[in-house]
Amino acid sequence: MRKKLSHLDRLAFVRIASREWPGAQRVLPRLSRSANHGLLWFGVAAGAAALGGRPGRRAALRGVASLAAASATVNTLGKRSVRRARPLLDAVPVIRQLHHQPFTSSFPSGHAASAAAFATGVAFENKWWGLALAPLAVSVAFSRVYTGVHYPGDVLAGAALGAGAAFAVRGIAPTRTQLAPPARPRADAPALPGGRGLVVVAHHGSGQRAGTAPDRTQELRGLLPFAEVVRCGGPWARPLEEVLEEAAELAGRRGGALGVLGGDGTVNAAATVAVRHGLPLAVLPGGTHNHFAYDLGIETYAAAARAVESGEAVAVDLARFRSGPERADREGRTDREGRTDRYFLNTFSVGAYPELVRIREQWAGRIGAWPAGVLAACEVLRTAEPLTVEINGRRRAVWLLFAGNCHYRGLGLAPVRRHDLADGVLDVRVVHGGRLARTRLLAAALTGSPRTSPVLGEARLRSLRVGGLREGTPLAFDGEVTAFTGELTLEKENEALTVYRLPLK
């Protein structure tokens, strides 16, 4: 049987190699060379990451991860397990042949494996992008037979292996569609057809580091024609907190909901007001990162509009940090004992990271976000020193203390994704001072997430006490930077906020 399959494979190779394929002579040899070492696919991934926004970056990362898994499998197992000689080139016209002939085992085709892995990985994130890449992947695979360096069976085996690698990567790091928001805890929220009863505060300055922010409220009005949109920031100079309070009061009188169009800092302010007024919150992504909106599954205005009209909502956790009576923040909420409460929806950090955020935002509008992050990391490493703090009563020297609202996980070097927004825990991670501490800090800073550092301490807690903060110690929460002094207490408020999200399929 094996000999028969090998004989048929050789016959198919001869027929393909000796046949004239109109237009292929100019294209396929060049295409085959361009895919050497995955360069073609890395170029496609770079373009998708640069032009495709967050979905493009996810698709590019998954495609490259799938390609890497396929390439490793081919080179370590495939070619070493089956030693097959390359085809004889007698039937292949010289003009088709590659200038540099490969000398490794013919089985399986690494080019076909990489092409299938990349296209399949991208398709798992976006099926239309995967379909668009399919003809290119098939052409690369076919070019290996056309130029005479592989038998058809090598190509088919490589493609199957590449697709399997993409499935393996998906098994380790599921896609967003696989990890839909949990069905519970659901919450009651009114369905608002056309946005009737919804009052949206659109923050003009969100996500804009330099220049004039585009006004996207017309797009929102097209999706939710009956919603009332109130703008602030930029030329609308009224304070955000004042506008949110008025919008919440109006939404309450109409029996509707409060909406917010902005980034994570704006959403944080809106969440605080929504909880105080007992209103559901509709989040429209309008900032730079939009971590909270994306973790809800809301990546576009259209998705937010469908959620509002369906009335589908969930209860999510808030994390609160409370300062002692020795310092009152004018934007916070002070209780009878003089303590100030603030909330965060995503992350809280003390140490070098807040300073890194401040410097990065200062330069991002001039040189771009990632270069500004590198510049900020270098500056922090040059000037910063470990911070001495008390963590739950124990005195420690730390470069960084990070707390996430719920458990963070994800794919890649900057996992900033949560599957469950109501798990009742703080995700606490500490980069201690000591040997290689600066290296750890650099790794965390360059990838944009403190969680990616090789931390020496981590825990899932219900509450956390942080004391011994010096005057003017910076802290960052939800993309904002402020200063506190004295002792802070971080606590969870389970299922405190009701938010709209897309219906489960």
C-alpha positions as CSV (number, residue, x, y, z in Angstrom):
1,M,0.0,0.0,0.0
2,R,2.8,2.4,0.9
3,K,4.6,1.7,-2.4
4,K,1.4,2.2,-4.3
5,L,0.8,5.6,-2.6
6,S,4.4,6.6,-3.3
7,H,4.1,5.7,-6.9
8,L,0.8,7.7,-7.3
9,D,2.5,10.6,-5.6
10,R,5.4,10.6,-8.1
11,L,3.1,10.3,-11.0
12,A,1.1,13.4,-9.8
13,F,4.4,15.3,-9.3
14,V,5.5,14.5,-12.9
15,R,2.2,15.7,-14.3
16,I,2.2,18.9,-12.4
17,A,5.8,19.6,-13.1
18,S,5.6,19.0,-16.8
19,R,2.4,20.8,-17.5
20,E,2.2,24.4,-18.6
21,W,0.3,26.6,-16.1
22,P,-0.7,30.0,-17.7
23,G,0.8,32.9,-15.8
24,A,2.3,30.7,-13.1
25,Q,5.9,31.0,-14.3
26,R,6.2,34.7,-13.3
27,V,4.4,34.4,-10.0
28,L,4.9,31.0,-8.3
29,P,8.7,30.8,-8.0
30,R,8.8,34.3,-6.5
31,L,6.0,33.5,-4.2
32,S,7.7,30.3,-3.1
33,R,10.9,32.3,-2.3
34,S,9.0,35.0,-0.5
35,A,7.7,32.4,2.0
36,N,11.2,31.3,3.0
37,H,11.5,31.3,6.8
38,G,7.9,32.6,7.1
39,L,8.9,36.1,5.9
40,L,5.7,36.4,3.7
41,W,3.5,35.6,6.7
42,F,5.4,37.8,9.1
43,G,4.9,40.7,6.6
44,V,1.1,39.9,6.4
45,A,1.0,39.8,10.2
46,A,2.8,43.1,10.6
47,G,0.3,44.8,8.1
48,A,-2.7,43.3,10.0
49,A,-1.3,44.5,13.3
50,A,-0.6,48.0,12.0
51,L,-3.9,48.5,10.1
52,G,-6.4,46.2,11.6
53,G,-6.7,47.7,15.1
54,R,-7.1,45.4,18.1
55,P,-8.8,42.6,16.1
56,G,-6.0,42.7,13.5
57,R,-3.4,42.4,16.3
58,R,-5.2,39.4,17.8
59,A,-5.4,37.7,14.4
60,A,-1.8,38.5,13.6
61,L,-0.6,37.1,17.0
62,R,-2.7,33.9,16.6
63,G,-1.5,33.4,13.1
64,V,2.2,33.8,14.0
65,A,1.8,31.6,17.1
66,S,0.2,28.9,14.9
67,L,3.0,29.2,12.3
68,A,5.6,28.9,15.1
69,A,4.0,25.8,16.4
70,A,3.8,24.2,13.0
71,S,7.4,25.1,12.1
72,A,8.7,23.7,15.3
73,T,6.8,20.4,14.8
74,V,8.0,20.1,11.2
75,N,11.6,20.7,12.0
76,T,11.9,18.7,15.2
77,L,9.6,15.7,14.5
78,G,8.3,15.6,10.9
79,K,11.6,15.8,8.9
80,R,13.5,13.7,11.4
81,S,10.9,11.0,11.5
82,V,10.5,10.5,7.7
83,R,13.6,10.7,5.6
84,R,12.4,11.2,2.0
85,A,14.6,12.4,-0.8
86,R,13.7,15.4,-2.8
87,P,12.1,14.9,-6.3
88,L,14.3,14.6,-9.3
89,L,14.2,17.8,-11.4
90,D,14.3,16.1,-14.8
91,A,10.6,16.9,-15.5
92,V,10.8,20.5,-14.2
93,P,11.7,23.2,-16.7
94,V,14.9,25.0,-15.6
95,I,13.2,28.4,-15.6
96,R,10.9,27.2,-12.8
97,Q,13.6,25.8,-10.6
98,L,14.7,27.6,-7.5
99,H,18.2,29.1,-7.5
100,H,18.9,27.5,-4.1
101,Q,17.6,24.0,-3.8
102,P,16.7,22.8,-0.2
103,F,18.6,19.8,1.1
104,T,16.5,18.7,4.0
105,S,14.0,15.8,4.0
106,S,11.2,16.3,1.4
107,F,8.5,15.1,3.9
108,P,6.6,17.1,5.1
109,S,6.5,20.5,3.4
110,G,7.4,23.2,5.8
111,H,6.1,26.0,3.5
112,A,2.7,24.3,3.3
113,A,2.6,23.8,7.0
114,S,3.4,27.4,7.7
115,A,0.9,28.7,5.1
116,A,-1.9,26.5,6.4
117,A,-1.1,27.2,10.1
118,F,-1.1,31.0,9.6
119,A,-4.3,31.1,7.5
120,T,-6.1,28.8,9.9
121,G,-5.0,30.7,12.9
122,V,-6.2,34.0,11.4
123,A,-9.5,32.4,10.4
124,F,-10.1,31.4,14.0
125,E,-10.1,35.1,14.9
126,N,-11.9,36.3,11.8
127,K,-13.3,33.8,9.3
128,W,-13.4,36.4,6.5
129,W,-9.8,37.3,6.8
130,G,-9.0,33.6,6.9
131,L,-10.9,33.1,3.6
132,A,-9.1,36.0,2.0
133,L,-5.8,34.5,2.9
134,A,-6.7,31.0,1.7
135,P,-5.9,31.5,-2.0
136,L,-2.5,32.9,-1.0
137,A,-1.8,29.9,1.3
138,V,-2.9,27.5,-1.4
139,S,-0.7,29.2,-3.9
140,V,2.4,29.0,-1.6
141,A,1.7,25.3,-1.0
142,F,1.2,24.6,-4.8
143,S,4.4,26.5,-5.7
144,R,6.5,23.9,-3.8
145,V,5.3,21.2,-6.3
146,Y,5.5,23.6,-9.3
147,T,9.1,24.5,-8.6
148,G,10.0,20.8,-8.1
149,V,11.1,20.8,-4.4
150,H,8.2,18.7,-3.0
151,Y,5.9,15.9,-4.0
152,P,2.1,16.6,-3.7
153,G,1.9,14.2,-0.7
154,D,4.5,16.3,1.1
155,V,2.4,19.4,0.6
156,L,-0.8,17.7,1.7
157,A,0.9,16.3,4.8
158,G,2.4,19.7,5.6
159,A,-0.9,21.5,5.2
160,A,-2.7,19.0,7.5
161,L,0.1,19.4,10.1
162,G,-0.2,23.2,9.9
163,A,-3.9,23.2,10.4
164,G,-3.5,20.8,13.3
165,A,-1.0,23.2,14.9
166,A,-3.5,26.1,14.6
167,F,-6.1,23.9,16.4
168,A,-3.5,23.0,19.1
169,V,-2.8,26.7,19.7
170,R,-6.6,27.4,19.9
171,G,-6.9,24.6,22.5
172,I,-4.2,26.2,24.7
173,A,-5.4,29.8,24.1
174,P,-9.1,29.8,23.2
175,T,-10.5,32.6,21.0
176,R,-12.9,35.1,22.2
177,T,-15.8,33.3,20.6
178,Q,-14.9,30.2,22.5
179,L,-14.7,32.2,25.8
180,A,-18.0,34.1,25.5
181,P,-18.9,36.0,28.7
182,P,-20.3,33.7,31.3
183,A,-24.1,33.4,31.4
184,R,-24.2,34.3,35.0
185,P,-24.7,36.5,36.9
186,R,-27.4,38.1,34.7
187,A,-28.9,41.3,35.8
188,D,-32.1,43.2,35.0
189,A,-31.8,46.1,32.6
190,P,-34.4,47.7,30.4
191,A,-34.5,47.0,26.7
192,L,-34.2,50.4,24.9
193,P,-35.3,50.1,21.2
194,G,-33.5,52.7,19.2
195,G,-31.8,53.9,22.4
196,R,-35.0,55.4,23.8
197,G,-34.3,56.4,27.4
198,L,-30.5,56.1,27.0
199,V,-28.5,59.2,27.9
200,V,-24.9,58.9,26.5
201,V,-22.0,61.1,27.7
202,A,-19.5,61.3,24.9
203,H,-16.0,62.4,26.2
204,H,-14.4,64.3,23.3
205,G,-10.8,63.8,24.6
206,S,-10.8,60.1,25.2
207,G,-8.1,58.1,23.3
208,Q,-6.6,61.2,21.8
209,R,-3.0,61.9,22.8
210,A,-2.5,64.8,20.4
211,G,-4.4,66.8,17.8
212,T,-8.2,67.0,17.4
213,A,-10.3,64.0,18.3
214,P,-12.8,63.0,15.6
215,D,-16.5,63.5,16.5
216,R,-18.1,60.0,16.2
217,T,-21.4,61.0,17.7
218,Q,-23.1,61.0,14.3
219,E,-22.3,57.3,14.0
220,L,-23.9,56.7,17.4
221,R,-27.0,58.6,16.5
222,G,-27.4,56.5,13.4
223,L,-27.4,53.3,15.4
224,L,-29.5,54.6,18.4
225,P,-31.5,57.5,16.9
226,F,-33.6,58.0,20.1
227,A,-30.7,58.2,22.5
228,E,-29.7,61.6,23.9
229,V,-26.0,62.4,23.4
230,V,-24.3,64.9,25.7
231,R,-20.7,65.9,24.8
232,C,-18.0,67.1,27.1
233,G,-14.2,67.6,26.9
234,G,-12.4,69.5,24.1
235,P,-14.5,72.5,23.0
236,W,-17.2,71.3,25.5
237,A,-15.4,72.5,28.6
238,R,-17.8,71.3,31.3
239,P,-16.2,68.9,33.8
240,L,-16.9,65.2,33.1
241,E,-18.2,64.5,36.6
242,E,-20.8,67.3,36.4
243,V,-22.0,66.1,33.0
244,L,-22.2,62.5,34.2
245,E,-24.3,63.5,37.2
246,E,-26.8,65.4,35.1
247,A,-27.0,62.6,32.6
248,A,-27.6,60.0,35.3
249,E,-30.4,62.1,36.8
250,L,-32.1,62.5,33.4
251,A,-31.8,58.8,32.6
252,G,-33.2,57.9,36.0
253,R,-36.3,60.1,35.4
254,R,-36.8,58.4,32.0
255,G,-36.4,55.0,33.4
256,G,-33.5,54.3,31.1
257,A,-29.8,53.9,31.4
258,L,-26.6,55.8,31.5
259,G,-24.2,55.5,28.5
260,V,-20.6,56.5,28.1
261,L,-18.5,56.9,25.0
262,G,-14.8,57.1,26.0
263,G,-11.8,55.2,27.2
264,D,-11.2,53.3,30.4
265,G,-10.7,56.4,32.6
266,T,-14.0,57.9,31.3
267,V,-15.8,54.6,31.9
268,N,-14.4,54.5,35.4
269,A,-16.0,57.8,36.2
270,A,-19.3,56.8,34.6
271,A,-19.4,53.5,36.5
272,T,-19.0,55.3,39.8
273,V,-22.0,57.6,38.9
274,A,-24.1,54.7,37.6
275,V,-23.6,52.7,40.9
276,R,-24.5,55.7,42.9
277,H,-27.7,56.3,41.0
278,G,-28.6,52.6,40.6
279,L,-28.5,52.7,36.8
280,P,-27.3,50.1,34.2
281,L,-24.3,51.3,32.2
282,A,-23.9,51.0,28.4
283,V,-20.2,51.2,27.4
284,L,-19.2,52.3,23.9
285,P,-15.5,51.9,23.1
286,G,-14.0,55.3,22.4
287,G,-10.6,55.3,23.9
288,T,-7.1,54.0,23.2
289,H,-7.3,50.5,24.8
290,N,-10.9,50.0,25.9
291,H,-10.0,47.1,28.1
292,F,-13.3,47.0,30.0
293,A,-15.5,47.2,26.9
294,Y,-13.5,44.5,25.1
295,D,-13.7,42.2,28.1
296,L,-17.5,42.6,27.9
297,G,-17.3,41.6,24.2
298,I,-18.2,45.2,23.1
299,E,-15.7,46.1,20.4
300,T,-17.8,48.3,18.2
301,Y,-20.6,50.9,18.5
302,A,-22.9,48.5,16.6
303,A,-22.3,45.8,19.2
304,A,-23.1,48.2,22.0
305,A,-26.3,49.3,20.2
306,R,-27.4,45.6,19.9
307,A,-26.8,45.0,23.6
308,V,-28.8,48.1,24.6
309,E,-31.7,47.2,22.3
310,S,-31.8,43.6,23.5
311,G,-31.8,44.5,27.2
312,E,-29.2,41.8,27.9
313,A,-27.1,42.8,30.9
314,V,-24.8,41.3,33.6
315,A,-23.6,42.2,37.0
316,V,-19.9,42.8,37.2
317,D,-17.5,43.4,40.1
318,L,-16.0,46.7,41.1
319,A,-12.8,47.1,43.1
320,R,-12.6,49.9,45.6
321,F,-9.6,51.5,47.1
322,R,-10.0,53.6,50.2
323,S,-7.6,56.1,51.6
324,G,-7.2,57.0,55.3
325,P,-8.5,60.2,56.8
326,E,-5.1,61.9,56.5
327,R,-5.7,62.6,52.8
328,A,-9.0,63.5,51.1
329,D,-9.1,63.5,47.3
330,R,-11.5,66.2,45.9
331,E,-12.7,63.8,43.2
332,G,-13.4,60.9,45.6
333,R,-16.2,60.1,48.0
334,T,-15.6,60.8,51.7
335,D,-17.5,58.9,54.4
336,R,-18.2,60.1,58.0
337,E,-14.7,59.0,59.1
338,G,-13.0,61.1,56.5
339,R,-12.0,58.3,54.2
340,T,-12.0,58.6,50.5
341,D,-13.3,55.9,48.2
342,R,-12.4,55.4,44.5
343,Y,-13.2,52.5,42.2
344,F,-11.3,50.8,39.5
345,L,-12.7,48.5,36.8
346,N,-9.5,47.1,35.4
347,T,-6.1,47.6,37.2
348,F,-4.4,49.4,40.0
349,S,-0.7,49.7,40.5
350,V,1.8,51.4,42.8
351,G,5.6,51.7,42.2
352,A,7.4,52.4,38.9
353,Y,4.5,51.6,36.6
354,P,2.5,54.8,37.3
355,E,5.6,56.8,36.5
356,L,6.0,54.8,33.3
357,V,2.4,55.5,32.3
358,R,2.9,59.3,32.9
359,I,6.0,59.5,30.7
360,R,4.5,57.3,28.1
361,E,1.4,59.4,27.8
362,Q,3.6,62.6,27.6
363,W,5.4,61.3,24.5
364,A,2.8,59.1,22.8
365,G,1.3,61.9,20.8
366,R,4.6,62.8,19.3
367,I,6.3,59.5,18.6
368,G,3.6,56.8,18.9
369,A,2.5,54.6,21.8
370,W,5.0,51.7,21.6
371,P,8.1,53.9,21.0
372,A,6.9,56.1,23.9
373,G,6.6,53.0,26.1
374,V,10.2,52.0,25.3
375,L,11.4,55.6,26.1
376,A,9.4,55.6,29.3
377,A,10.8,52.2,30.3
378,C,14.4,53.4,29.8
379,E,13.8,56.6,31.7
380,V,12.2,54.8,34.6
381,L,15.0,52.2,34.8
382,R,17.6,55.0,34.8
383,T,16.0,57.1,37.6
384,A,13.6,54.8,39.6
385,E,14.4,53.0,42.9
386,P,12.4,50.3,44.6
387,L,9.5,51.5,46.7
388,T,9.3,50.5,50.4
389,V,5.7,49.7,51.3
390,E,3.7,47.7,53.8
391,I,1.6,45.0,52.1
392,N,-0.9,43.5,54.5
393,G,1.2,44.6,57.4
394,R,4.6,43.3,56.1
395,R,7.2,45.8,55.0
396,R,8.7,45.1,51.6
397,A,10.9,46.7,48.9
398,V,9.1,46.4,45.6
399,W,9.4,47.7,42.1
400,L,5.8,47.2,41.4
401,L,2.5,46.3,43.1
402,F,-0.3,45.4,40.7
403,A,-3.9,44.5,41.5
404,G,-6.4,43.5,38.8
405,N,-10.2,43.6,39.2
406,C,-10.8,39.9,38.6
407,H,-8.3,37.3,37.3
408,Y,-6.3,38.3,34.3
409,R,-5.3,35.9,31.6
410,G,-4.7,35.8,27.8
411,L,-2.5,35.0,24.8
412,G,0.9,36.6,24.2
413,L,3.3,38.9,26.0
414,A,0.7,41.3,27.3
415,P,-2.3,39.3,28.6
416,V,-4.8,42.0,29.5
417,R,-8.0,39.9,29.2
418,R,-10.5,38.6,31.7
419,H,-13.0,35.8,31.0
420,D,-15.0,36.3,34.2
421,L,-15.8,39.9,35.4
422,A,-17.6,38.7,38.5
423,D,-15.2,36.2,40.1
424,G,-14.9,38.0,43.5
425,V,-11.1,38.3,43.6
426,L,-8.3,40.8,43.3
427,D,-5.5,39.5,41.0
428,V,-2.4,40.7,43.0
429,R,1.1,40.5,41.6
430,V,4.4,41.9,43.0
431,V,7.8,42.6,41.4
432,H,10.1,42.5,44.4
433,G,13.3,44.5,44.6
434,G,16.5,42.5,44.5
435,R,18.6,40.6,42.0
436,L,17.6,41.1,38.3
437,A,14.8,43.5,39.5
438,R,15.6,46.0,36.8
439,T,15.4,43.3,34.2
440,R,12.0,42.2,35.5
441,L,10.8,45.8,35.4
442,L,12.0,46.3,31.8
443,A,10.2,43.2,30.7
444,A,7.0,44.3,32.3
445,A,7.3,47.9,30.9
446,L,8.1,46.9,27.3
447,T,5.2,44.6,27.0
448,G,2.8,47.1,28.5
449,S,1.5,45.0,31.3
450,P,2.8,44.5,34.8
451,R,1.5,40.9,34.8
452,T,4.0,39.8,32.2
453,S,7.0,40.4,34.5
454,P,8.5,37.2,36.0
455,V,7.0,38.2,39.4
456,L,8.1,36.5,42.6
457,G,4.8,36.9,44.3
458,E,1.1,36.6,43.3
459,A,-2.2,35.9,45.0
460,R,-5.9,36.0,44.6
461,L,-7.4,38.0,47.5
462,R,-10.6,39.6,48.6
463,S,-8.9,42.6,50.1
464,L,-5.4,44.1,50.3
465,R,-3.9,46.8,52.6
466,V,-1.0,48.9,51.3
467,G,0.6,51.2,53.9
468,G,3.7,53.4,54.4
469,L,3.2,55.4,51.2
470,R,5.3,58.6,51.2
471,E,3.9,62.0,50.3
472,G,3.1,62.3,46.6
473,T,3.5,58.6,45.8
474,P,2.0,58.1,42.4
475,L,-0.5,55.4,41.7
476,A,-2.3,54.4,38.5
477,F,-5.8,53.0,38.1
478,D,-7.7,52.5,34.8
479,G,-5.2,54.5,32.8
480,E,-5.3,57.5,35.2
481,V,-2.4,58.6,37.4
482,T,-2.9,60.3,40.8
483,A,-1.2,60.6,44.2
484,F,-2.0,59.3,47.6
485,T,-0.4,59.3,51.0
486,G,-0.7,57.0,54.0
487,E,-2.6,53.7,53.9
488,L,-4.8,52.3,51.2
489,T,-7.3,49.5,51.5
490,L,-8.3,47.6,48.3
491,E,-11.6,45.7,48.5
492,K,-14.0,43.9,46.2
493,E,-17.6,44.8,45.7
494,N,-19.1,41.8,44.1
495,E,-21.6,42.3,41.3
496,A,-22.0,46.0,42.1
497,L,-22.4,47.3,38.6
498,T,-24.9,46.4,35.9
499,V,-23.7,46.6,32.4
500,Y,-25.1,45.8,28.9
501,R,-23.4,43.1,26.9
502,L,-24.2,41.2,23.8
503,P,-26.7,38.3,24.1
504,L,-25.2,34.8,24.4
505,K,-25.5,32.8,21.3
